[in-house]
Amino acid sequence: MDVKILGAGCAKCEQLERAARAVIEREGIDATVTKIDDITDILAYGVMITPALVVDEKVVVKGRVPSNDELTKLLTI
């Protein structure tokens, strides 16, 4: 699984990255996590508000930090 966290370094972006990494570790998910902070790269995903979560090149969350339960569902599909 390829997971990308889109965000320019704001507190919520960092929170999403920590939460996603925690779920991946806790659930034993085989995933590569990449943090993307370049605005041009973020806009290429059609994201206008961060943070955003991209799973296997599909934007699944944008503009908020999902709950741990929601994050677990998104990452264990």
Secondary structure in CASP SS format (residue, H / E / C, confidence):
PFRMAT SS
TARGET T0000
AUTHOR 0000-0000-0000
METHOD secondary structure of the structure
MODEL  1
M C 1.00
D E 1.00
V E 1.00
K E 1.00
I E 1.00
L E 1.00
G C 1.00
A C 1.00
G C 1.00
C C 1.00
A H 1.00
K H 1.00
C H 1.00
E H 1.00
Q H 1.00
L H 1.00
E H 1.00
R H 1.00
A H 1.00
A H 1.00
R H 1.00
A H 1.00
V H 1.00
I H 1.00
E H 1.00
R H 1.00
E H 1.00
G C 1.00
I C 1.00
D C 1.00
A C 1.00
T E 1.00
V E 1.00
T E 1.00
K E 1.00
I E 1.00
D C 1.00
D C 1.00
I H 1.00
T H 1.00
D H 1.00
I H 1.00
L H 1.00
A H 1.00
Y C 1.00
G C 1.00
V C 1.00
M C 1.00
I C 1.00
T C 1.00
P C 1.00
A E 1.00
L E 1.00
V E 1.00
V E 1.00
D C 1.00
E C 1.00
K E 1.00
V E 1.00
V E 1.00
V E 1.00
K E 1.00
G C 1.00
R C 1.00
V C 1.00
P C 1.00
S C 1.00
N H 1.00
D H 1.00
E H 1.00
L H 1.00
T H 1.00
K H 1.00
L H 1.00
L H 1.00
T C 1.00
I C 1.00
END
